[in-house]
Amino acid sequence: MTVRPLQSASTAERERLLDDFIRLCEIESPSRNERAVADAVRAELEGLGLHVEEDGSASDTGSNVGNLLARIEGPEGARTILLCAHLDTVPLAGPVEVTRENGVLSNRYDAILGADNKAAVATILAAARRLTAEGAPVGVELLFTTCEEQALAGAKAFDPAGLRSEFGYVFDHASPIGELVTASPTYYRLEAAFRGKAAHAGIRPEAGHNAIVAAARAIAAIQMGRLDEYTTANVGQIEGGTAANVVAERCRVVLETRSLDDARAGEVVSSMVDAFSESASDLECDVETAVERLFRGYRLARTAPVTEVAAEALRSIDIEPVYINTGGGSDANALVAADLPVLNIANGTEGNHQPDESVTVDALETTLDLTLAIVAASVRA
């Protein structure tokens, strides 16, 4: 495939990109409270003459706004592609005031920056400005989702039936630009609630059945961490009991497992359930378990059109593609599960979900160039 990249972003476009990124980051939008940033994005798109649709997903996600979709028409007969970013962030531990030092953008306060995923929101808006001004060589659909940080709730509630896209891209991996996520895991969440019998711990402990001990024995029997090349398991929460002098009547545990092998993920979560059941029985406790598959894994071939286009776009801006697996999920998981090939692309951000989250100005500008190159590379040969 011969790529004729759209002209790289101008100085004015790069300055506007930086301004937009800062403005968007400083609009707080934790999951389920994305209305303000959604309104800002809608205003930008409508200012370009685009029609913006808001779906009814808020009733499913609990957000105060639905997913946003806009379209840029391409030439007659041209394919259509999807560009996707999420509007929400993880909870903020403080306000956001973006600072710039030596080309690095971060939060002045000890809290997230919000580059996850507002770096992508800003670059997609910048690409939309170029494509509406100069004309798009292909059709482009722009999807801005809510509640991605809540196990992809917005994308899972989105109805893709009305999309025209053949394939699409999310820019939601905090790693060096050039990395293409061709495999992402299946993710299970397990909650176990133990119920034993309370008793005075010093006078009649024999009369009690300790729910915390039952949970602890089960956890000790389960292998945690990296189980194999493709699989991980973790216990993330445990809570129970009322006081040191009371045999604990209740204990709640929350675990997860992820695997690039869908069947392996199912096997691991089943073994967790078995371990909890066995421990509860041995210690005369009851246990209720709830298992939820939060998203399904995917694999995309290097020869798939969605991957080839991204690789050629990277090469056109002098970056060699690197194909990686990830242990994390993105809206790509939900869209692939809905039978739309969508590739997750690294956006050069660092420390997502951490108070030292950052992104460089160069990474923002390069992601914009890459976005424009992907549009150009999507033209049929």
Sine and cosine of phi, psi and omega as CSV:
sin_phi,cos_phi,sin_psi,cos_psi,sin_omega,cos_omega
0.00,0.00,0.77,-0.64,0.05,-1.00
-0.99,-0.11,0.83,-0.56,-0.05,-1.00
-0.98,-0.18,0.78,-0.63,0.13,-0.99
-0.93,-0.38,1.00,0.01,-0.13,-0.99
-0.90,0.44,0.57,-0.82,0.18,-0.98
-0.88,0.48,0.45,-0.89,-0.02,-1.00
-0.83,0.56,0.66,-0.75,0.02,-1.00
-0.85,0.53,0.40,-0.92,-0.04,-1.00
-0.85,0.52,0.65,-0.76,0.03,-1.00
-0.98,0.20,0.16,-0.99,0.05,-1.00
-0.86,0.51,-0.67,0.74,0.01,-1.00
-0.90,0.44,-0.65,0.76,0.02,-1.00
-0.91,0.41,-0.62,0.79,0.00,-1.00
-0.93,0.38,-0.63,0.78,0.04,-1.00
-0.91,0.40,-0.66,0.76,0.02,-1.00
-0.92,0.40,-0.63,0.78,0.05,-1.00
-0.85,0.52,-0.73,0.69,-0.01,-1.00
-0.90,0.44,-0.68,0.73,0.03,-1.00
-0.88,0.48,-0.69,0.72,-0.01,-1.00
-0.90,0.44,-0.69,0.72,-0.01,-1.00
-0.86,0.51,-0.74,0.68,-0.01,-1.00
-0.88,0.48,-0.72,0.70,-0.02,-1.00
-0.88,0.48,-0.69,0.72,-0.02,-1.00
-0.92,0.39,-0.66,0.75,0.01,-1.00
-0.88,0.47,-0.56,0.83,-0.06,-1.00
-0.99,0.12,-0.01,1.00,0.18,-0.98
-1.00,-0.10,0.95,-0.30,-0.07,-1.00
-0.92,0.40,0.72,-0.70,-0.05,-1.00
-0.51,-0.86,0.85,0.53,0.10,-0.99
-0.88,0.48,0.40,-0.92,-0.04,-1.00
-0.76,0.66,0.68,-0.73,0.00,-1.00
0.98,0.22,0.07,1.00,0.06,-1.00
-0.69,-0.73,0.79,0.62,-0.11,-0.99
-0.99,-0.12,0.05,1.00,-0.12,-0.99
-0.81,0.58,-0.71,0.70,-0.08,-1.00
-0.89,0.46,-0.71,0.70,-0.01,-1.00
-0.95,0.30,-0.55,0.83,0.07,-1.00
-0.89,0.46,-0.65,0.76,0.03,-1.00
-0.90,0.44,-0.60,0.80,0.03,-1.00
-0.92,0.40,-0.67,0.75,0.02,-1.00
-0.92,0.40,-0.70,0.71,0.03,-1.00
-0.85,0.53,-0.69,0.73,-0.01,-1.00
-0.88,0.48,-0.66,0.75,0.03,-1.00
-0.89,0.46,-0.72,0.69,-0.04,-1.00
-0.92,0.39,-0.68,0.73,0.01,-1.00
-0.92,0.38,-0.51,0.86,0.08,-1.00
-0.91,0.43,-0.36,0.93,0.07,-1.00
-1.00,0.01,0.02,1.00,0.00,-1.00
1.00,0.05,0.22,0.98,-0.02,-1.00
-1.00,-0.02,0.56,-0.83,0.11,-0.99
-1.00,0.07,0.75,-0.66,-0.04,-1.00
-0.91,-0.41,0.80,-0.60,0.05,-1.00
-0.97,-0.25,0.70,-0.72,0.14,-0.99
-0.94,-0.35,0.84,-0.55,-0.05,-1.00
-0.99,0.13,0.02,-1.00,-0.05,-1.00
-1.00,-0.09,0.40,0.92,-0.09,-1.00
-0.93,0.37,-0.28,0.96,-0.04,-1.00
-0.85,0.53,-0.54,0.84,0.01,-1.00
-0.92,0.39,-0.42,0.91,0.04,-1.00
-1.00,0.01,-0.61,0.79,-0.12,-0.99
-1.00,0.01,-0.38,0.92,-0.11,-0.99
0.99,0.12,0.11,0.99,0.04,-1.00
-0.97,0.24,0.27,-0.96,0.08,-1.00
-1.00,-0.04,0.23,0.97,0.06,-1.00
-0.37,-0.93,0.42,-0.91,0.06,-1.00
-1.00,-0.06,-0.01,-1.00,0.11,-0.99
-0.93,0.36,0.53,-0.85,0.03,-1.00
-0.95,-0.32,0.66,-0.75,0.03,-1.00
-0.71,-0.70,0.74,-0.67,0.09,-1.00
-0.70,-0.71,0.36,-0.93,-0.03,-1.00
-0.77,-0.63,0.65,-0.76,0.18,-0.98
-0.93,-0.38,0.88,-0.47,-0.07,-1.00
-0.96,0.29,0.61,-0.80,0.09,-1.00
-0.97,-0.26,-0.06,-1.00,0.05,-1.00
-0.88,0.48,0.43,-0.91,0.02,-1.00
-0.86,0.52,0.75,-0.66,0.01,-1.00
1.00,0.06,-0.14,0.99,0.00,-1.00
-0.97,0.24,0.48,-0.88,0.09,-1.00
-0.94,0.34,0.22,-0.98,0.07,-1.00
-0.85,-0.53,0.64,-0.77,0.05,-1.00
-0.83,-0.57,0.31,-0.95,-0.01,-1.00
-0.94,-0.34,0.70,-0.72,0.20,-0.98
-0.89,-0.46,0.78,-0.62,-0.15,-0.99
-0.73,-0.68,0.63,-0.78,0.11,-0.99
-0.55,-0.84,0.42,-0.91,0.04,-1.00
-0.97,-0.23,0.54,-0.84,-0.12,-0.99
-1.00,0.01,-0.36,0.93,-0.12,-0.99
-1.00,0.01,0.29,-0.96,0.12,-0.99
-0.80,-0.60,0.19,-0.98,0.19,-0.98
-0.93,0.36,0.22,-0.98,-0.03,-1.00
-0.84,0.54,0.55,-0.83,0.00,-1.00
-0.99,-0.10,0.72,-0.70,0.06,-1.00
-1.00,-0.01,-0.03,1.00,-0.01,-1.00
-0.12,-0.99,0.04,-1.00,0.02,-1.00
-0.94,0.34,0.21,-0.98,0.05,-1.00
-0.91,-0.42,0.86,-0.51,0.16,-0.99
-0.74,-0.68,0.94,-0.34,-0.13,-0.99
-0.97,0.25,0.75,-0.66,0.09,-1.00
-0.88,-0.48,0.42,-0.91,0.02,-1.00
-0.80,-0.60,0.84,-0.54,0.02,-1.00
-0.64,-0.77,0.87,-0.50,-0.01,-1.00
0.81,0.59,0.62,0.78,0.06,-1.00
0.99,0.16,0.10,0.99,0.00,-1.00
-0.94,-0.33,0.76,-0.65,0.01,-1.00
-0.98,-0.19,0.77,-0.64,0.00,-1.00
-0.51,-0.86,0.02,-1.00,0.00,-1.00
-1.00,-0.09,0.74,-0.67,0.03,-1.00
-0.88,0.48,-0.49,0.87,-0.05,-1.00
-0.99,-0.14,0.23,-0.97,-0.05,-1.00
-0.99,0.13,0.95,0.32,-0.06,-1.00
-0.37,-0.93,0.23,-0.97,0.01,-1.00
-0.85,0.53,0.39,-0.92,0.08,-1.00
-1.00,0.07,-0.65,0.76,-0.09,-1.00
0.99,-0.13,0.18,0.98,0.08,-1.00
-0.86,0.50,-0.45,0.89,0.17,-0.99
-1.00,0.00,1.00,-0.04,0.36,0.93
-0.73,-0.68,0.45,0.90,-0.08,-1.00
-0.96,0.28,-0.28,0.96,0.18,-0.98
-0.87,0.50,-0.67,0.74,0.01,-1.00
-0.95,0.30,-0.65,0.76,0.03,-1.00
-0.85,0.53,-0.72,0.69,-0.04,-1.00
-0.91,0.42,-0.67,0.74,-0.03,-1.00
-0.94,0.33,-0.56,0.83,0.05,-1.00
-0.92,0.38,-0.65,0.76,0.07,-1.00
-0.88,0.47,-0.64,0.77,0.02,-1.00
-0.90,0.43,-0.66,0.75,0.05,-1.00
-0.90,0.44,-0.63,0.78,0.01,-1.00
-0.89,0.46,-0.63,0.78,0.04,-1.00
-0.87,0.49,-0.69,0.73,0.01,-1.00
-0.90,0.43,-0.72,0.69,-0.11,-0.99
-0.93,0.36,-0.56,0.83,0.04,-1.00
-0.97,0.26,-0.50,0.87,-0.01,-1.00
-0.97,0.23,-0.65,0.76,-0.12,-0.99
-0.97,-0.26,-0.23,0.97,-0.07,-1.00
0.99,-0.10,0.72,-0.70,-0.04,-1.00
-1.00,-0.04,0.70,-0.71,0.02,-1.00
-0.96,0.28,-0.27,0.96,0.10,-0.99
-0.66,-0.75,0.26,-0.97,0.14,-0.99
-0.95,0.32,0.60,-0.80,0.00,-1.00
-0.74,-0.67,0.83,-0.55,0.12,-0.99
-0.98,-0.21,0.70,-0.72,-0.06,-1.00
-0.91,-0.41,0.89,-0.45,-0.03,-1.00
-0.88,-0.47,0.81,-0.58,0.04,-1.00
-0.87,-0.49,0.92,-0.40,-0.15,-0.99
-0.98,-0.18,0.32,-0.95,0.10,-1.00
-0.96,-0.29,0.27,-0.96,0.22,-0.98
0.81,0.59,0.52,0.85,0.09,-1.00
-0.89,0.46,-0.57,0.82,-0.03,-1.00
-0.96,0.28,-0.10,1.00,0.09,-1.00
-0.96,-0.27,0.87,0.48,0.03,-1.00
0.83,0.56,0.65,0.76,0.12,-0.99
0.91,0.41,0.50,0.86,-0.15,-0.99
-0.85,0.53,-0.67,0.74,-0.02,-1.00
-0.90,0.43,-0.73,0.68,0.00,-1.00
-0.91,0.41,-0.58,0.81,0.02,-1.00
-0.93,0.36,-0.49,0.87,0.01,-1.00
-1.00,0.07,-0.18,0.98,-0.01,-1.00
-0.96,0.27,0.69,-0.72,0.04,-1.00
-1.00,-0.06,0.94,-0.33,-0.06,-1.00
-0.99,0.15,0.04,1.00,-0.10,-1.00
-0.87,0.50,-0.51,0.86,-0.04,-1.00
-1.00,0.06,-0.05,1.00,0.01,-1.00
-0.95,0.30,0.52,-0.86,0.07,-1.00
-0.97,-0.24,-0.14,0.99,-0.16,-0.99
-0.92,0.39,0.60,-0.80,0.12,-0.99
-0.99,0.13,-0.53,0.85,0.03,-1.00
-0.31,-0.95,0.07,-1.00,-0.06,-1.00
-0.35,-0.94,-0.03,-1.00,-0.10,-0.99
-0.62,-0.79,0.67,-0.75,0.28,-0.96
-0.91,-0.42,0.49,-0.87,-0.02,-1.00
-0.88,-0.47,0.98,0.19,-0.25,-0.97
-0.60,-0.80,0.65,0.76,0.09,-1.00
-0.78,-0.62,0.85,-0.52,-0.08,-1.00
-0.99,0.14,0.98,0.22,0.01,-1.00
-0.41,-0.91,0.11,-0.99,-0.12,-0.99
-0.87,0.49,0.63,-0.78,0.05,-1.00
-0.87,0.49,0.71,-0.70,-0.11,-0.99
0.86,-0.52,-0.37,0.93,-0.01,-1.00
-0.99,0.10,0.73,-0.68,0.03,-1.00
-0.89,-0.46,0.84,-0.55,-0.07,-1.00
-1.00,0.07,0.98,-0.18,-0.04,-1.00
-1.00,-0.09,-0.09,1.00,0.07,-1.00
-0.54,-0.84,0.71,-0.70,0.00,-1.00
-0.68,-0.74,0.49,-0.87,-0.21,-0.98
-1.00,0.08,0.31,-0.95,0.31,-0.95
-0.98,0.18,0.64,-0.77,-0.13,-0.99
-0.78,-0.62,0.86,-0.51,0.06,-1.00
-0.93,-0.38,0.63,-0.78,0.15,-0.99
-0.92,-0.40,0.71,-0.70,0.00,-1.00
-0.82,-0.57,0.79,-0.62,0.12,-0.99
-0.88,-0.47,0.76,-0.64,0.01,-1.00
-0.85,-0.53,0.79,-0.62,0.02,-1.00
-0.90,-0.44,0.94,-0.35,0.00,-1.00
-1.00,-0.04,0.61,-0.80,0.12,-0.99
-0.73,-0.68,0.87,-0.49,0.03,-1.00
-0.93,-0.36,-0.68,-0.73,0.00,-1.00
-0.64,-0.77,0.80,-0.60,-0.02,-1.00
-0.97,0.23,0.52,-0.85,0.08,-1.00
-0.33,-0.94,0.30,-0.95,0.06,-1.00
-0.93,0.36,0.82,-0.57,-0.12,-0.99
-0.95,0.32,-0.38,0.92,-0.04,-1.00
-0.98,-0.21,-0.41,0.91,-0.07,-1.00
-0.99,-0.17,-0.71,0.71,-0.04,-1.00
-0.63,-0.78,0.85,0.52,0.00,-1.00
-0.88,0.48,-0.45,0.89,-0.02,-1.00
-0.90,0.44,-0.38,0.93,-0.03,-1.00
-0.99,0.14,-0.19,0.98,-0.05,-1.00
-0.99,-0.16,0.29,-0.96,0.12,-0.99
-0.78,-0.63,0.92,-0.39,-0.21,-0.98
-1.00,0.08,0.93,-0.37,-0.02,-1.00
-0.92,0.38,-0.55,0.84,0.02,-1.00
-0.92,0.38,-0.66,0.75,0.03,-1.00
-0.89,0.45,-0.66,0.75,0.03,-1.00
-0.87,0.49,-0.70,0.72,0.02,-1.00
-0.90,0.43,-0.68,0.74,-0.03,-1.00
-0.89,0.45,-0.66,0.75,0.02,-1.00
-0.90,0.43,-0.63,0.78,0.03,-1.00
-0.90,0.43,-0.70,0.71,0.00,-1.00
-0.88,0.47,-0.65,0.76,0.00,-1.00
-0.90,0.44,-0.43,0.90,-0.02,-1.00
-1.00,0.09,-0.17,0.99,-0.06,-1.00
-0.98,-0.19,0.75,-0.67,0.06,-1.00
-0.96,0.29,0.75,-0.66,-0.02,-1.00
-0.88,-0.47,0.24,-0.97,0.01,-1.00
1.00,-0.01,-0.59,-0.81,0.02,-1.00
-1.00,0.04,0.91,-0.41,-0.06,-1.00
-0.99,0.10,-0.58,0.82,0.06,-1.00
-0.33,-0.95,-0.13,-0.99,-0.08,-1.00
-0.85,0.52,-0.48,0.88,-0.13,-0.99
-0.92,-0.39,-0.08,1.00,-0.26,-0.97
-0.76,-0.66,0.66,-0.75,0.09,-1.00
-0.73,-0.68,0.34,-0.94,0.09,-1.00
-0.56,-0.83,0.52,-0.85,-0.05,-1.00
-0.45,-0.89,0.60,-0.80,0.23,-0.97
-0.98,-0.21,0.85,-0.52,-0.14,-0.99
-0.95,-0.31,-0.40,0.92,-0.02,-1.00
-0.60,-0.80,0.60,-0.80,0.17,-0.99
-0.53,-0.85,0.74,-0.67,0.01,-1.00
-0.48,-0.88,0.57,-0.82,0.02,-1.00
0.14,-0.99,0.06,-1.00,0.02,-1.00
0.97,0.24,0.18,-0.98,-0.01,-1.00
-0.81,-0.59,-0.54,0.84,-0.03,-1.00
-0.28,-0.96,0.34,-0.94,-0.04,-1.00
-0.91,0.42,-0.41,0.91,-0.05,-1.00
-0.99,-0.13,0.29,0.96,0.02,-1.00
-0.83,-0.56,0.80,-0.60,0.16,-0.99
-0.87,0.49,0.84,-0.54,-0.18,-0.98
-0.92,0.40,0.82,-0.58,0.01,-1.00
-1.00,0.09,-0.49,0.87,-0.10,-0.99
-0.73,-0.69,0.50,-0.87,0.10,-0.99
-0.42,-0.91,0.68,-0.73,-0.01,-1.00
-0.84,-0.54,0.71,-0.71,-0.03,-1.00
-0.75,-0.66,0.65,-0.76,0.05,-1.00
-0.82,-0.57,0.79,-0.61,-0.03,-1.00
-0.77,-0.64,0.17,-0.98,0.13,-0.99
-0.58,-0.81,0.34,-0.94,0.22,-0.98
-0.58,-0.81,0.55,-0.83,0.01,-1.00
-0.70,-0.72,0.58,-0.81,0.09,-1.00
-0.43,-0.90,0.59,-0.80,0.13,-0.99
-0.95,0.31,-0.25,0.97,0.10,-1.00
-0.98,-0.19,0.94,-0.34,-0.09,-1.00
-0.84,0.54,-0.69,0.72,-0.01,-1.00
-0.91,0.42,-0.61,0.79,0.00,-1.00
-0.90,0.44,-0.65,0.76,0.05,-1.00
-0.87,0.50,-0.66,0.75,0.04,-1.00
-0.90,0.44,-0.63,0.78,0.02,-1.00
-0.90,0.44,-0.67,0.74,-0.05,-1.00
-0.92,0.40,-0.72,0.70,-0.03,-1.00
-0.92,0.40,-0.53,0.85,0.07,-1.00
-0.91,0.41,-0.63,0.78,0.03,-1.00
-0.92,0.38,-0.54,0.84,0.08,-1.00
-0.90,0.44,-0.73,0.68,0.02,-1.00
-0.86,0.51,-0.67,0.74,0.02,-1.00
-0.88,0.47,-0.66,0.75,-0.01,-1.00
-0.90,0.44,-0.65,0.76,0.03,-1.00
-0.92,0.39,-0.66,0.75,0.00,-1.00
-0.90,0.44,-0.69,0.73,-0.01,-1.00
-0.91,0.42,-0.69,0.72,-0.01,-1.00
-0.91,0.41,-0.67,0.74,0.02,-1.00
-0.88,0.48,-0.67,0.75,0.01,-1.00
-0.90,0.43,-0.69,0.73,-0.03,-1.00
-0.88,0.47,-0.56,0.83,-0.08,-1.00
-0.97,-0.26,0.31,0.95,0.08,-1.00
0.83,0.56,0.69,0.72,0.10,-1.00
-0.90,-0.44,0.30,-0.95,0.17,-0.99
-0.98,-0.18,0.47,-0.88,0.07,-1.00
-0.60,-0.80,0.68,-0.73,0.12,-0.99
-0.90,-0.44,0.78,-0.63,0.00,-1.00
-0.89,-0.45,0.59,-0.81,0.06,-1.00
-0.77,-0.64,0.86,-0.52,-0.02,-1.00
-0.93,-0.38,0.73,-0.68,0.04,-1.00
-0.72,-0.69,0.80,-0.60,0.14,-0.99
-1.00,0.07,0.95,-0.33,-0.10,-1.00
-0.98,0.19,-0.55,0.84,0.19,-0.98
-0.35,-0.94,0.39,-0.92,-0.03,-1.00
-0.99,-0.15,0.60,-0.80,0.00,-1.00
-0.96,0.28,0.19,-0.98,0.06,-1.00
-0.52,-0.85,0.36,-0.93,0.17,-0.98
-0.72,-0.69,0.72,-0.69,0.06,-1.00
-0.88,-0.47,0.76,-0.65,-0.01,-1.00
-0.94,0.33,0.50,-0.86,0.07,-1.00
-0.90,0.43,-0.40,0.92,-0.02,-1.00
-1.00,-0.01,-0.05,1.00,0.06,-1.00
-0.91,0.41,0.61,-0.79,-0.01,-1.00
-0.80,0.60,-0.64,0.77,-0.02,-1.00
-0.88,0.47,-0.57,0.82,0.00,-1.00
-0.98,0.19,-0.68,0.74,-0.01,-1.00
-0.88,0.48,-0.66,0.75,0.01,-1.00
-0.88,0.47,-0.71,0.71,0.00,-1.00
-0.90,0.45,-0.65,0.76,0.00,-1.00
-0.91,0.42,-0.68,0.73,0.02,-1.00
-0.92,0.38,-0.58,0.81,0.04,-1.00
-0.90,0.44,-0.68,0.74,0.04,-1.00
-0.88,0.48,-0.72,0.70,-0.01,-1.00
-0.89,0.46,-0.53,0.85,-0.02,-1.00
-0.93,0.37,-0.33,0.94,0.08,-1.00
-0.94,-0.35,0.40,0.91,0.14,-0.99
0.91,0.40,0.60,0.80,0.11,-0.99
-0.84,-0.55,0.79,-0.62,0.00,-1.00
-0.99,0.12,0.78,-0.62,-0.01,-1.00
-0.92,0.39,0.57,-0.82,0.08,-1.00
-0.81,-0.59,0.83,-0.56,-0.07,-1.00
-1.00,-0.09,0.82,-0.57,-0.09,-1.00
-0.76,-0.66,0.37,-0.93,0.24,-0.97
-0.99,-0.13,0.39,-0.92,0.07,-1.00
-0.73,-0.69,0.42,-0.91,0.12,-0.99
-1.00,-0.07,-0.02,1.00,-0.03,-1.00
-0.97,-0.25,0.21,-0.98,0.04,-1.00
-0.93,-0.37,0.23,-0.97,0.05,-1.00
-0.44,-0.90,0.07,-1.00,0.06,-1.00
-0.84,0.54,-0.38,0.93,0.06,-1.00
-0.85,0.53,-0.62,0.78,0.01,-1.00
-0.85,0.53,-0.71,0.70,-0.03,-1.00
-0.93,0.37,-0.63,0.78,-0.04,-1.00
-0.96,0.27,-0.61,0.80,0.09,-1.00
-0.90,0.45,-0.64,0.77,0.04,-1.00
-0.88,0.47,-0.42,0.91,0.06,-1.00
-1.00,-0.03,0.26,0.97,0.11,-0.99
0.96,0.27,0.39,0.92,0.15,-0.99
-0.94,-0.34,0.89,-0.45,0.02,-1.00
-0.90,0.43,0.90,-0.44,-0.02,-1.00
-0.73,-0.68,0.77,-0.64,-0.05,-1.00
-0.96,-0.27,0.71,-0.71,0.09,-1.00
-1.00,-0.01,0.76,-0.65,-0.10,-0.99
-0.86,-0.51,0.69,-0.72,0.04,-1.00
-0.89,0.45,0.64,-0.77,-0.04,-1.00
-0.91,-0.42,0.11,0.99,0.09,-1.00
0.98,0.19,0.08,1.00,0.07,-1.00
-0.97,0.25,0.28,-0.96,-0.03,-1.00
-0.70,-0.72,0.57,-0.82,0.12,-0.99
0.92,0.40,0.58,0.82,0.00,-1.00
-0.87,0.50,0.59,-0.81,-0.04,-1.00
0.95,0.30,0.15,0.99,-0.03,-1.00
-0.89,-0.46,0.45,-0.90,0.02,-1.00
-0.92,0.39,-0.24,0.97,0.05,-1.00
-0.98,-0.20,0.36,0.93,0.03,-1.00
-0.82,0.58,0.62,-0.78,-0.02,-1.00
-0.42,-0.91,0.21,-0.98,0.15,-0.99
-0.45,-0.89,0.55,-0.84,0.04,-1.00
-1.00,0.02,0.42,-0.91,0.09,-1.00
-0.87,0.49,-0.63,0.78,0.01,-1.00
-0.87,0.49,-0.64,0.77,0.00,-1.00
-0.90,0.43,-0.66,0.75,0.05,-1.00
-0.87,0.49,-0.73,0.69,-0.04,-1.00
-0.92,0.40,-0.62,0.78,0.01,-1.00
-0.93,0.37,-0.61,0.79,0.04,-1.00
-0.90,0.43,-0.60,0.80,0.08,-1.00
-0.90,0.44,-0.72,0.69,0.04,-1.00
-0.87,0.50,-0.64,0.77,0.01,-1.00
-0.92,0.40,-0.66,0.75,0.02,-1.00
-0.87,0.50,-0.72,0.70,0.04,-1.00
-0.90,0.44,-0.61,0.79,0.01,-1.00
-0.92,0.39,-0.60,0.80,0.04,-1.00
-0.89,0.45,-0.67,0.74,0.05,-1.00
-0.86,0.50,-0.72,0.69,0.00,-1.00
-0.90,0.44,-0.66,0.75,-0.04,-1.00
-0.95,0.31,-0.25,0.97,-0.02,-1.00
-0.98,0.18,-0.20,0.98,0.04,-1.00
-0.89,0.46,0.72,-0.70,-0.01,-1.00
-0.87,0.49,0.67,-0.75,0.02,-1.00
-0.92,0.40,0.00,0.00,0.00,0.00
